[in-house]
Amino acid sequence: MPGPVFLRGDRVALCPVEERDREFLKRNLNRPEIRAGFGSATALGDDGVAGYVEEFTDADDREIFLVRADGDRVGEAFLFDLEPQRGSVEIGYWIAPAHQGNGYATAAAELLVDYCFAERRLHKVDARVLAFNDGSRAVLEKVGFEREGRRRDTFYVDGEYVDADLYGIVESEWERPAYLVDRSEDGD
């Protein structure tokens, strides 16, 4: 049975990570196609996943969510590097390979961005995408992010250094999806 919902959209829900979600995280965070997207070369065991989750849940500048679609675990979405004085935060997300191509990453990113602007009252949301990650770049562009630059040779992946493209969206550029507008107008 799924845990409590923190944010709900029309396609996905973002839920707090619970103990029973750790095996899903370990299995997917250790997949080469997921690890490579974050420039991570370290495999995570049970203790590593517990530390990863605790790092997010115990910090004031981070939040972590399990992405669920129709009650099933499909991925993870998170906020990090919250800078309250600047009103900014960075987002990240991944969807398990078996669930990719269904729009879940875009739906999760929309929920996170809306949460950042509507509830957290932030001014800007940033994101980084490794140069080879066309899928993540497409997600950000669908949500309304603009490419702002590139950090050269900033991650080491599969034996070579790769660039990371920098993206951002400011609150005045955010076009809230209709399903979120309709929900807020109904008082839900």
Secondary structure, DSSP 4 states (H G I P E B T S, - for coil): -----SEE-SS-EEE---GGGHHHHHHHHTSHHHHHHTT------HHHHHHHHHHHHT-TT-EEEEEEETTEEEEEEEEEEEETTTTEEEEEEEE-GGGTTSSHHHHHHHHHHHIIIIIS--SEEEEEEETT-HHHHHHHHHHT-EEEEEEEEEEEETTEEEEEEEEEEEGGG----HHHHHHHHTT-
